Amino acid sequence: MRPIHPSQRVAVLADSQNLYHAAHSLYSRNVDYTELLGAAVDDRNLVRAIAYVIRADSPSEEEFFDALRDIGFETKIKDIKTFADGSQKANWDLGMCLDAVTLAGKIDTFVLCSGDGDFARLCTHLRHEGVRTEVFGFGPSMAEELVEAADSVNDLSADEERYLL
């Protein structure tokens, strides 16, 4: 495990859907992305901050996307798909993994903002490549396999007044 130091190059990838659902199901509140990004970077050198979002045609989502950009996140937007049976799907997992692997040679630390256990294998892979992996998520909804795969875990629930609006 690499020590944390100010010259580390950091990439922050935020799974906005996962954070939204966790914050709403646990607290009925929204995530404070300004605080989240500040804590994730922690006075280190930010290489990229990407928020992965889903466009579902809700009234205030464009304002949310603009706010993320104003905070310092690059937004990657995927439209929700509606199938003939009425079911809907939108998922950024593969795109996030590809971006993380692509960035691995340019960073020292990968910060994943999600509690999704599907990213455990990504964290394990990045650690084997020499990249420190940090996870920020809401403890009660974080997958155990993700917690075990990361170098460090930051439970946003431990300071909900800081990380929630």
N, CA, C and O atoms as a DFTB+ gen file, in Angstrom:
660 C
 N C O
     1  1       0.848      -1.185       0.000
     2  2       0.000       0.000       0.000
     3  2       0.889       1.241       0.000
     4  3       1.792       1.370       0.826
     5  1       0.627       2.133      -0.917
     6  2       1.404       3.369      -0.993
     7  2       0.990       4.327       0.111
     8  3      -0.189       4.403       0.456
     9  1       1.937       5.051       0.663
    10  2       1.554       6.081       1.638
    11  2       0.887       7.256       0.939
    12  3       1.137       7.516      -0.238
    13  1       0.050       7.952       1.662
    14  2      -0.592       9.144       1.106
    15  2       0.393      10.302       1.231
    16  3       0.951      10.528       2.304
    17  1       0.604      11.024       0.159
    18  2       1.469      12.200       0.198
    19  2       0.937      13.239      -0.787
    20  3       0.238      12.889      -1.738
    21  1       1.262      14.507      -0.568
    22  2       0.673      15.586      -1.366
    23  2       0.960      15.527      -2.859
    24  3       0.198      16.092      -3.643
    25  1       2.025      14.869      -3.275
    26  2       2.328      14.847      -4.706
    27  2       1.629      13.703      -5.438
    28  3       1.831      13.531      -6.640
    29  1       0.821      12.929      -4.741
    30  2       0.090      11.861      -5.417
    31  2      -0.849      12.435      -6.476
    32  3      -1.482      13.472      -6.276
    33  1      -0.919      11.732      -7.608
    34  2      -1.850      12.073      -8.673
    35  2      -3.110      11.233      -8.469
    36  3      -3.044      10.010      -8.344
    37  1      -4.258      11.914      -8.437
    38  2      -5.510      11.275      -8.056
    39  2      -6.543      11.395      -9.171
    40  3      -6.663      12.434      -9.820
    41  1      -7.284      10.313      -9.377
    42  2      -8.477      10.336     -10.234
    43  2      -9.663       9.956      -9.358
    44  3      -9.598       8.993      -8.595
    45  1     -10.745      10.719      -9.472
    46  2     -11.963      10.482      -8.702
    47  2     -13.065      10.120      -9.682
    48  3     -13.388      10.900     -10.578
    49  1     -13.643       8.934      -9.512
    50  2     -14.749       8.488     -10.362
    51  2     -15.966       8.277      -9.471
    52  3     -15.937       7.462      -8.549
    53  1     -17.028       9.014      -9.751
    54  2     -18.231       8.992      -8.916
    55  2     -19.380       8.308      -9.638
    56  3     -19.797       8.739     -10.713
    57  1     -19.882       7.251      -9.043
    58  2     -21.046       6.511      -9.528
    59  2     -22.282       7.221      -8.961
    60  3     -22.793       6.853      -7.902
    61  1     -22.745       8.232      -9.676
    62  2     -23.800       9.103      -9.153
    63  2     -25.098       8.363      -8.841
    64  3     -25.781       8.697      -7.873
    65  1     -25.441       7.374      -9.642
    66  2     -26.673       6.617      -9.381
    67  2     -26.577       5.865      -8.065
    68  3     -27.520       5.871      -7.274
    69  1     -25.452       5.225      -7.826
    70  2     -25.266       4.478      -6.584
    71  2     -25.310       5.411      -5.380
    72  3     -25.962       5.110      -4.380
    73  1     -24.616       6.544      -5.476
    74  2     -24.609       7.502      -4.369
    75  2     -25.996       8.072      -4.119
    76  3     -26.416       8.214      -2.971
    77  1     -26.707       8.401      -5.194
    78  2     -28.053       8.949      -5.070
    79  2     -28.977       7.972      -4.348
    80  3     -29.662       8.340      -3.394
    81  1     -28.988       6.734      -4.810
    82  2     -29.901       5.757      -4.214
    83  2     -29.540       5.452      -2.764
    84  3     -30.428       5.290      -1.928
    85  1     -28.251       5.372      -2.457
    86  2     -27.840       5.127      -1.078
    87  2     -28.243       6.297      -0.177
    88  3     -28.807       6.086       0.897
    89  1     -27.956       7.523      -0.609
    90  2     -28.285       8.698       0.206
    91  2     -29.785       8.826       0.420
    92  3     -30.237       9.184       1.508
    93  1     -30.555       8.533      -0.622
    94  2     -32.013       8.660      -0.504
    95  2     -32.633       7.536       0.305
    96  3     -33.549       7.774       1.092
    97  1     -32.148       6.312       0.124
    98  2     -32.752       5.212       0.881
    99  2     -32.368       5.268       2.356
   100  3     -33.164       4.886       3.213
   101  1     -31.170       5.735       2.660
   102  2     -30.729       5.791       4.060
   103  2     -31.159       7.069       4.768
   104  3     -31.504       7.028       5.949
   105  1     -31.145       8.205       4.068
   106  2     -31.326       9.509       4.728
   107  2     -32.364      10.414       4.082
   108  3     -32.698      11.454       4.651
   109  1     -32.883      10.058       2.922
   110  2     -33.795      10.923       2.153
   111  2     -33.168      12.287       1.898
   112  3     -33.837      13.317       1.970
   113  1     -31.868      12.277       1.598
   114  2     -31.120      13.506       1.335
   115  2     -30.243      13.311       0.105
   116  3     -30.095      12.199      -0.402
   117  1     -29.660      14.424      -0.370
   118  2     -28.768      14.392      -1.526
   119  2     -27.311      14.474      -1.083
   120  3     -27.010      14.942       0.015
   121  1     -26.424      14.020      -1.939
   122  2     -24.991      14.047      -1.674
   123  2     -24.450      15.454      -1.910
   124  3     -24.850      16.130      -2.859
   125  1     -23.546      15.886      -1.049
   126  2     -22.838      17.154      -1.231
   127  2     -21.568      16.844      -2.021
   128  3     -20.553      16.445      -1.451
   129  1     -21.638      17.029      -3.321
   130  2     -20.518      16.662      -4.189
   131  2     -19.306      17.574      -4.005
   132  3     -18.182      17.159      -4.289
   133  1     -19.506      18.791      -3.543
   134  2     -18.367      19.667      -3.266
   135  2     -17.530      19.075      -2.138
   136  3     -16.308      18.982      -2.250
   137  1     -18.183      18.676      -1.058
   138  2     -17.477      18.063       0.073
   139  2     -16.861      16.729      -0.330
   140  3     -15.739      16.408       0.060
   141  1     -17.600      15.965      -1.104
   142  2     -17.104      14.661      -1.532
   143  2     -15.819      14.804      -2.343
   144  3     -14.841      14.102      -2.083
   145  1     -15.813      15.701      -3.315
   146  2     -14.621      15.887      -4.143
   147  2     -13.457      16.414      -3.312
   148  3     -12.325      15.957      -3.471
   149  1     -13.724      17.363      -2.434
   150  2     -12.658      17.896      -1.582
   151  2     -12.020      16.823      -0.714
   152  3     -10.796      16.760      -0.591
   153  1     -12.847      15.983      -0.115
   154  2     -12.323      14.912       0.740
   155  2     -11.583      13.866      -0.086
   156  3     -10.561      13.338       0.352
   157  1     -12.087      13.570      -1.264
   158  2     -11.458      12.554      -2.113
   159  2     -10.083      13.008      -2.596
   160  3      -9.141      12.215      -2.634
   161  1      -9.971      14.263      -2.960
   162  2      -8.686      14.784      -3.455
   163  2      -7.724      14.993      -2.288
   164  3      -6.545      14.652      -2.385
   165  1      -8.223      15.551      -1.190
   166  2      -7.447      15.691       0.049
   167  2      -6.094      16.364      -0.170
   168  3      -5.061      15.845       0.253
   169  1      -6.105      17.513      -0.830
   170  2      -4.892      18.309      -1.070
   171  2      -3.837      17.605      -1.925
   172  3      -2.661      17.964      -1.886
   173  1      -4.257      16.612      -2.688
   174  2      -3.345      15.958      -3.610
   175  2      -3.585      16.534      -5.005
   176  3      -4.417      17.426      -5.169
   177  1      -2.870      16.036      -6.003
   178  2      -2.971      16.544      -7.367
   179  2      -4.083      15.821      -8.124
   180  3      -3.972      14.631      -8.420
   181  1      -5.145      16.542      -8.429
   182  2      -6.269      15.961      -9.155
   183  2      -5.944      15.877     -10.642
   184  3      -5.655      16.887     -11.283
   185  1      -5.996      14.668     -11.178
   186  2      -5.785      14.442     -12.604
   187  2      -7.122      14.514     -13.333
   188  3      -7.245      15.229     -14.328
   189  1      -8.122      13.783     -12.849
   190  2      -9.461      13.793     -13.441
   191  2     -10.481      13.533     -12.350
   192  3     -10.233      12.760     -11.424
   193  1     -11.624      14.180     -12.463
   194  2     -12.786      13.898     -11.621
   195  2     -13.947      13.709     -12.591
   196  3     -14.308      14.620     -13.335
   197  1     -14.518      12.520     -12.569
   198  2     -15.589      12.195     -13.507
   199  2     -16.799      11.718     -12.726
   200  3     -16.698      10.828     -11.881
   201  1     -17.947      12.320     -13.017
   202  2     -19.217      11.868     -12.441
   203  2     -20.012      11.204     -13.554
   204  3     -20.239      11.794     -14.610
   205  1     -20.427       9.988     -13.305
   206  2     -21.193       9.201     -14.275
   207  2     -22.663       9.328     -13.907
   208  3     -23.076       8.926     -12.819
   209  1     -23.445       9.887     -14.815
   210  2     -24.844      10.193     -14.524
   211  2     -25.768       9.606     -15.587
   212  3     -25.357       9.286     -16.702
   213  1     -27.021       9.481     -15.196
   214  2     -28.046       8.935     -16.079
   215  2     -29.056      10.037     -16.377
   216  3     -29.536      10.711     -15.465
   217  1     -29.375      10.217     -17.649
   218  2     -30.405      11.172     -18.039
   219  2     -31.731      10.420     -18.085
   220  3     -31.918       9.512     -18.895
   221  1     -32.645      10.813     -17.205
   222  2     -33.950      10.148     -17.121
   223  2     -35.084      11.122     -17.408
   224  3     -36.249      10.816     -17.152
   225  1     -34.744      12.305     -17.944
   226  2     -35.730      13.336     -18.268
   227  2     -36.527      13.797     -17.054
   228  3     -37.737      14.008     -17.138
   229  1     -35.841      13.949     -15.932
   230  2     -36.493      14.541     -14.761
   231  2     -36.228      16.039     -14.793
   232  3     -35.233      16.477     -15.370
   233  1     -37.104      16.830     -14.183
   234  2     -37.068      18.289     -14.355
   235  2     -35.753      18.976     -13.971
   236  3     -35.331      19.901     -14.664
   237  1     -35.107      18.557     -12.905
   238  2     -33.945      19.313     -12.425
   239  2     -32.612      18.650     -12.761
   240  3     -31.574      19.079     -12.258
   241  1     -32.618      17.618     -13.595
   242  2     -31.363      16.904     -13.806
   243  2     -30.324      17.724     -14.556
   244  3     -29.133      17.591     -14.276
   245  1     -30.731      18.568     -15.498
   246  2     -29.737      19.388     -16.210
   247  2     -29.057      20.371     -15.255
   248  3     -27.864      20.642     -15.388
   249  1     -29.811      20.900     -14.299
   250  2     -29.212      21.766     -13.275
   251  2     -28.197      20.989     -12.446
   252  3     -27.136      21.511     -12.106
   253  1     -28.524      19.743     -12.122
   254  2     -27.611      18.880     -11.378
   255  2     -26.340      18.630     -12.182
   256  3     -25.239      18.716     -11.638
   257  1     -26.476      18.323     -13.468
   258  2     -25.306      18.085     -14.310
   259  2     -24.431      19.343     -14.377
   260  3     -23.206      19.255     -14.299
   261  1     -25.066      20.510     -14.521
   262  2     -24.316      21.775     -14.535
   263  2     -23.605      22.009     -13.211
   264  3     -22.461      22.462     -13.189
   265  1     -24.277      21.705     -12.114
   266  2     -23.673      21.884     -10.786
   267  2     -22.448      20.985     -10.630
   268  3     -21.434      21.414     -10.079
   269  1     -22.530      19.761     -11.104
   270  2     -21.371      18.862     -11.035
   271  2     -20.187      19.452     -11.802
   272  3     -19.052      19.413     -11.327
   273  1     -20.457      19.996     -12.986
   274  2     -19.389      20.606     -13.780
   275  2     -18.811      21.830     -13.068
   276  3     -17.598      22.041     -13.094
   277  1     -19.661      22.634     -12.437
   278  2     -19.193      23.810     -11.707
   279  2     -18.298      23.421     -10.529
   280  3     -17.355      24.139     -10.198
   281  1     -18.593      22.295      -9.906
   282  2     -17.795      21.807      -8.777
   283  2     -16.417      21.344      -9.243
   284  3     -15.443      21.433      -8.495
   285  1     -16.336      20.850     -10.476
   286  2     -15.058      20.375     -10.999
   287  2     -15.099      18.985     -11.591
   288  3     -14.063      18.442     -11.976
   289  1     -16.277      18.406     -11.667
   290  2     -16.419      17.083     -12.279
   291  2     -16.645      17.216     -13.781
   292  3     -17.373      18.098     -14.237
   293  1     -16.024      16.342     -14.527
   294  2     -16.404      16.112     -15.910
   295  2     -17.620      15.188     -15.812
   296  3     -17.613      14.247     -15.018
   297  1     -18.650      15.440     -16.598
   298  2     -19.818      14.554     -16.540
   299  2     -19.858      13.657     -17.764
   300  3     -19.633      14.094     -18.893
   301  1     -20.144      12.413     -17.511
   302  2     -20.422      11.466     -18.587
   303  2     -21.877      11.067     -18.401
   304  3     -22.279      10.573     -17.347
   305  1     -22.656      11.295     -19.451
   306  2     -24.108      11.148     -19.363
   307  2     -24.569      10.021     -20.272
   308  3     -24.178       9.939     -21.437
   309  1     -25.403       9.159     -19.719
   310  2     -25.998       8.066     -20.486
   311  2     -27.509       8.199     -20.373
   312  3     -28.042       8.435     -19.289
   313  1     -28.189       8.046     -21.493
   314  2     -29.647       8.078     -21.482
   315  2     -30.195       6.763     -20.956
   316  3     -29.663       5.692     -21.249
   317  1     -31.256       6.857     -20.182
   318  2     -31.918       5.656     -19.691
   319  2     -32.620       4.990     -20.869
   320  3     -33.206       5.668     -21.713
   321  1     -32.560       3.673     -20.923
   322  2     -33.212       2.925     -22.003
   323  2     -34.501       2.312     -21.466
   324  3     -34.521       1.711     -20.392
   325  1     -35.566       2.475     -22.227
   326  2     -36.844       1.861     -21.874
   327  2     -37.138       0.762     -22.874
   328  3     -37.103       0.983     -24.084
   329  1     -37.426      -0.421     -22.363
   330  2     -37.658      -1.584     -23.211
   331  2     -39.154      -1.769     -23.469
   332  3     -39.985      -1.140     -22.815
   333  1     -39.487      -2.634     -24.423
   334  2     -40.875      -2.859     -24.832
   335  2     -41.769      -3.268     -23.669
   336  3     -42.953      -2.931     -23.649
   337  1     -41.215      -3.988     -22.704
   338  2     -42.022      -4.423     -21.554
   339  2     -42.173      -3.337     -20.489
   340  3     -42.796      -3.563     -19.451
   341  1     -41.601      -2.156     -20.747
   342  2     -41.706      -1.048     -19.805
   343  2     -40.545      -0.961     -18.824
   344  3     -40.411       0.036     -18.115
   345  1     -39.708      -1.986     -18.773
   346  2     -38.565      -1.948     -17.859
   347  2     -37.534      -0.944     -18.369
   348  3     -37.479      -0.630     -19.558
   349  1     -36.729      -0.454     -17.445
   350  2     -35.717       0.542     -17.795
   351  2     -34.352       0.091     -17.308
   352  3     -34.232      -0.641     -16.325
   353  1     -33.314       0.550     -18.026
   354  2     -31.963       0.189     -17.634
   355  2     -31.001       1.286     -18.058
   356  3     -31.123       1.882     -19.128
   357  1     -30.049       1.526     -17.184
   358  2     -28.924       2.405     -17.486
   359  2     -27.826       2.044     -16.502
   360  3     -28.060       1.971     -15.296
   361  1     -26.650       1.824     -17.012
   362  2     -25.579       1.355     -16.156
   363  2     -24.247       1.859     -16.689
   364  3     -23.986       1.787     -17.890
   365  1     -23.402       2.372     -15.794
   366  2     -22.109       2.904     -16.178
   367  2     -20.957       2.005     -15.753
   368  3     -19.800       2.380     -15.946
   369  1     -21.224       0.835     -15.183
   370  2     -20.156       0.024     -14.603
   371  2     -19.012      -0.247     -15.586
   372  3     -17.847      -0.032     -15.248
   373  1     -19.324      -0.708     -16.774
   374  2     -18.273      -1.023     -17.738
   375  2     -17.508       0.234     -18.147
   376  3     -16.280       0.214     -18.228
   377  1     -18.226       1.321     -18.404
   378  2     -17.563       2.570     -18.776
   379  2     -16.636       3.079     -17.679
   380  3     -15.543       3.568     -17.963
   381  1     -17.066       2.968     -16.440
   382  2     -16.226       3.398     -15.322
   383  2     -14.973       2.533     -15.224
   384  3     -13.875       3.044     -14.999
   385  1     -15.139       1.231     -15.392
   386  2     -13.982       0.328     -15.333
   387  2     -12.983       0.636     -16.440
   388  3     -11.777       0.685     -16.196
   389  1     -13.480       0.841     -17.651
   390  2     -12.580       1.161     -18.761
   391  2     -11.838       2.466     -18.518
   392  3     -10.639       2.556     -18.782
   393  1     -12.533       3.472     -18.021
   394  2     -11.877       4.746     -17.732
   395  2     -10.824       4.581     -16.643
   396  3      -9.731       5.136     -16.755
   397  1     -11.134       3.828     -15.595
   398  2     -10.184       3.626     -14.497
   399  2      -8.930       2.903     -14.982
   400  3      -7.816       3.292     -14.632
   401  1      -9.103       1.864     -15.776
   402  2      -7.955       1.117     -16.292
   403  2      -7.127       2.001     -17.238
   404  3      -5.897       1.943     -17.227
   405  1      -7.797       2.807     -18.045
   406  2      -7.098       3.723     -18.945
   407  2      -6.291       4.763     -18.172
   408  3      -5.183       5.116     -18.577
   409  1      -6.832       5.247     -17.078
   410  2      -6.153       6.264     -16.269
   411  2      -5.043       5.695     -15.387
   412  3      -4.191       6.449     -14.917
   413  1      -5.034       4.392     -15.154
   414  2      -4.140       3.784     -14.164
   415  2      -2.673       4.159     -14.338
   416  3      -1.970       4.338     -13.343
   417  1      -2.196       4.284     -15.564
   418  2      -0.797       4.628     -15.792
   419  2      -0.468       6.090     -15.546
   420  3       0.701       6.477     -15.557
   421  1      -1.499       6.907     -15.324
   422  2      -1.305       8.349     -15.156
   423  2      -1.570       8.826     -13.732
   424  3      -1.461      10.017     -13.440
   425  1      -1.924       7.880     -12.838
   426  2      -2.303       8.249     -11.474
   427  2      -1.586       7.363     -10.451
   428  3      -1.077       6.289     -10.770
   429  1      -1.567       7.850      -9.232
   430  2      -1.059       7.073      -8.107
   431  2      -2.209       6.513      -7.277
   432  3      -2.096       5.445      -6.674
   433  1      -3.327       7.256      -7.256
   434  2      -4.465       6.884      -6.424
   435  2      -5.755       6.977      -7.228
   436  3      -6.013       7.959      -7.923
   437  1      -6.551       5.929      -7.109
   438  2      -7.877       5.862      -7.715
   439  2      -8.889       5.968      -6.583
   440  3      -8.869       5.173      -5.643
   441  1      -9.781       6.964      -6.681
   442  2     -10.834       7.123      -5.682
   443  2     -12.163       6.788      -6.348
   444  3     -12.590       7.456      -7.290
   445  1     -12.801       5.750      -5.843
   446  2     -14.096       5.318      -6.330
   447  2     -15.155       5.790      -5.353
   448  3     -15.090       5.477      -4.164
   449  1     -16.124       6.538      -5.842
   450  2     -17.228       6.997      -5.008
   451  2     -18.438       6.138      -5.357
   452  3     -19.213       6.466      -6.256
   453  1     -18.585       5.050      -4.640
   454  2     -19.644       4.076      -4.880
   455  2     -19.556       3.004      -3.805
   456  3     -18.513       2.818      -3.179
   457  1     -20.648       2.314      -3.604
   458  2     -20.635       1.169      -2.708
   459  2     -20.907      -0.123      -3.445
   460  3     -21.137      -1.157      -2.819
   461  1     -20.885      -0.079      -4.768
   462  2     -21.260      -1.201      -5.624
   463  2     -20.181      -2.278      -5.631
   464  3     -19.038      -2.027      -6.015
   465  1     -20.556      -3.473      -5.203
   466  2     -19.629      -4.590      -5.156
   467  2     -19.099      -5.020      -6.509
   468  3     -18.091      -5.723      -6.581
   469  1     -19.760      -4.612      -7.587
   470  2     -19.270      -4.946      -8.920
   471  2     -17.891      -4.345      -9.192
   472  3     -17.191      -4.791     -10.101
   473  1     -17.498      -3.343      -8.414
   474  2     -16.201      -2.702      -8.617
   475  2     -15.074      -3.329      -7.801
   476  3     -13.940      -2.854      -7.863
   477  1     -15.355      -4.370      -7.047
   478  2     -14.319      -5.020      -6.235
   479  2     -13.180      -5.546      -7.112
   480  3     -12.007      -5.359      -6.789
   481  1     -13.521      -6.189      -8.196
   482  2     -12.491      -6.743      -9.087
   483  2     -11.643      -5.629      -9.698
   484  3     -10.436      -5.796      -9.872
   485  1     -12.264      -4.496     -10.023
   486  2     -11.515      -3.347     -10.535
   487  2     -10.494      -2.880      -9.503
   488  3      -9.328      -2.664      -9.835
   489  1     -10.926      -2.724      -8.252
   490  2     -10.003      -2.284      -7.196
   491  2      -8.849      -3.266      -7.031
   492  3      -7.699      -2.856      -6.877
   493  1      -9.152      -4.547      -7.063
   494  2      -8.105      -5.567      -6.948
   495  2      -7.123      -5.451      -8.113
   496  3      -5.910      -5.512      -7.913
   497  1      -7.637      -5.288      -9.307
   498  2      -6.780      -5.152     -10.491
   499  2      -5.879      -3.922     -10.375
   500  3      -4.674      -4.012     -10.611
   501  1      -6.453      -2.781     -10.016
   502  2      -5.663      -1.550      -9.917
   503  2      -4.587      -1.670      -8.840
   504  3      -3.468      -1.191      -9.025
   505  1      -4.918      -2.299      -7.727
   506  2      -3.920      -2.501      -6.665
   507  2      -2.757      -3.344      -7.174
   508  3      -1.604      -3.065      -6.845
   509  1      -3.042      -4.369      -7.971
   510  2      -1.987      -5.204      -8.547
   511  2      -1.128      -4.412      -9.529
   512  3       0.035      -4.745      -9.756
   513  1      -1.708      -3.363     -10.108
   514  2      -0.967      -2.494     -11.024
   515  2      -0.186      -1.410     -10.277
   516  3       0.489      -0.594     -10.905
   517  1      -0.271      -1.394      -8.951
   518  2       0.468      -0.425      -8.147
   519  2      -0.274       0.857      -7.860
   520  3       0.328       1.824      -7.392
   521  1      -1.568       0.891      -8.127
   522  2      -2.386       2.075      -7.890
   523  2      -3.109       1.910      -6.546
   524  3      -3.752       0.889      -6.297
   525  1      -2.997       2.899      -5.712
   526  2      -3.722       2.886      -4.438
   527  2      -5.211       3.057      -4.733
   528  3      -5.585       3.883      -5.566
   529  1      -6.062       2.287      -4.060
   530  2      -7.504       2.387      -4.281
   531  2      -8.194       2.821      -2.998
   532  3      -8.000       2.235      -1.933
   533  1      -8.997       3.852      -3.128
   534  2      -9.771       4.374      -2.008
   535  2     -11.236       4.386      -2.411
   536  3     -11.577       4.715      -3.547
   537  1     -12.099       4.023      -1.472
   538  2     -13.531       3.989      -1.729
   539  2     -14.228       4.949      -0.788
   540  3     -13.959       4.964       0.413
   541  1     -15.127       5.751      -1.342
   542  2     -16.016       6.610      -0.564
   543  2     -17.434       6.132      -0.825
   544  3     -17.873       6.099      -1.974
   545  1     -18.148       5.767       0.213
   546  2     -19.517       5.308       0.065
   547  2     -20.228       5.316       1.402
   548  3     -19.625       5.595       2.439
   549  1     -21.500       5.011       1.371
   550  2     -22.301       4.971       2.591
   551  2     -22.216       3.569       3.175
   552  3     -22.732       2.614       2.595
   553  1     -21.564       3.452       4.324
   554  2     -21.275       2.174       4.961
   555  2     -22.397       1.162       4.961
   556  3     -22.179       0.018       4.561
   557  1     -23.609       1.541       5.400
   558  2     -24.683       0.551       5.451
   559  2     -25.053      -0.038       4.090
   560  3     -25.662      -1.105       4.027
   561  1     -24.694       0.640       3.008
   562  2     -25.050       0.118       1.683
   563  2     -23.815      -0.310       0.878
   564  3     -23.929      -0.611      -0.310
   565  1     -22.644      -0.338       1.513
   566  2     -21.424      -0.740       0.804
   567  2     -21.278      -2.250       0.793
   568  3     -21.469      -2.909       1.814
   569  1     -20.939      -2.793      -0.367
   570  2     -20.735      -4.231      -0.506
   571  2     -19.449      -4.644       0.216
   572  3     -18.414      -3.990       0.093
   573  1     -19.537      -5.720       0.955
   574  2     -18.388      -6.208       1.722
   575  2     -17.194      -6.530       0.829
   576  3     -16.051      -6.277       1.211
   577  1     -17.448      -7.087      -0.358
   578  2     -16.345      -7.428      -1.250
   579  2     -15.612      -6.180      -1.746
   580  3     -14.414      -6.240      -2.021
   581  1     -16.309      -5.063      -1.862
   582  2     -15.665      -3.807      -2.249
   583  2     -14.806      -3.289      -1.100
   584  3     -13.680      -2.842      -1.318
   585  1     -15.324      -3.346       0.101
   586  2     -14.577      -2.915       1.293
   587  2     -13.278      -3.708       1.403
   588  3     -12.221      -3.140       1.679
   589  1     -13.358      -5.007       1.189
   590  2     -12.180      -5.868       1.308
   591  2     -11.171      -5.632       0.194
   592  3      -9.977      -5.854       0.398
   593  1     -11.614      -5.190      -0.972
   594  2     -10.728      -5.024      -2.125
   595  2      -9.965      -3.704      -2.125
   596  3      -8.962      -3.580      -2.828
   597  1     -10.412      -2.721      -1.357
   598  2      -9.816      -1.381      -1.383
   599  2      -8.690      -1.240      -0.368
   600  3      -8.652      -1.942       0.643
   601  1      -7.769      -0.314      -0.657
   602  2      -6.729       0.018       0.317
   603  2      -7.309       0.765       1.503
   604  3      -6.900       0.550       2.644
   605  1      -8.268       1.648       1.230
   606  2      -8.922       2.363       2.330
   607  2     -10.373       2.623       1.964
   608  3     -10.736       2.716       0.792
   609  1     -11.189       2.738       3.002
   610  2     -12.623       2.961       2.832
   611  2     -13.020       4.154       3.692
   612  3     -12.649       4.245       4.862
   613  1     -13.772       5.057       3.099
   614  2     -14.261       6.237       3.800
   615  2     -15.785       6.151       3.844
   616  3     -16.458       6.252       2.818
   617  1     -16.309       5.964       5.039
   618  2     -17.744       5.806       5.235
   619  2     -18.386       7.186       5.346
   620  3     -18.220       7.877       6.350
   621  1     -19.118       7.579       4.309
   622  2     -19.775       8.887       4.308
   623  2     -20.836       8.977       5.399
   624  3     -21.177      10.075       5.837
   625  1     -21.359       7.839       5.841
   626  2     -22.356       7.823       6.909
   627  2     -21.768       8.255       8.249
   628  3     -22.499       8.694       9.137
   629  1     -20.455       8.134       8.396
   630  2     -19.812       8.508       9.657
   631  2     -19.815      10.027       9.868
   632  3     -19.614      10.496      10.987
   633  1     -20.043      10.794       8.795
   634  2     -20.093      12.253       8.896
   635  2     -21.181      12.765       7.952
   636  3     -20.910      13.549       7.043
   637  1     -22.410      12.311       8.179
   638  2     -23.487      12.621       7.252
   639  2     -23.768      14.106       7.134
   640  3     -24.216      14.554       6.079
   641  1     -23.523      14.887       8.178
   642  2     -23.749      16.332       8.080
   643  2     -22.773      16.992       7.124
   644  3     -23.086      18.026       6.534
   645  1     -21.599      16.410       6.965
   646  2     -20.623      16.941       6.018
   647  2     -20.964      16.549       4.584
   648  3     -20.870      17.378       3.679
   649  1     -21.356      15.302       4.367
   650  2     -21.496      14.776       3.022
   651  2     -22.904      14.791       2.453
   652  3     -23.108      14.387       1.308
   653  1     -23.868      15.245       3.220
   654  2     -25.248      15.277       2.726
   655  2     -25.790      16.691       2.776
   656  3     -25.453      17.470       3.668
   657  1     -26.639      17.012       1.805
   658  2     -27.294      18.320       1.764
   659  2     -28.642      18.236       2.446
   660  3     -29.359      19.234       2.521
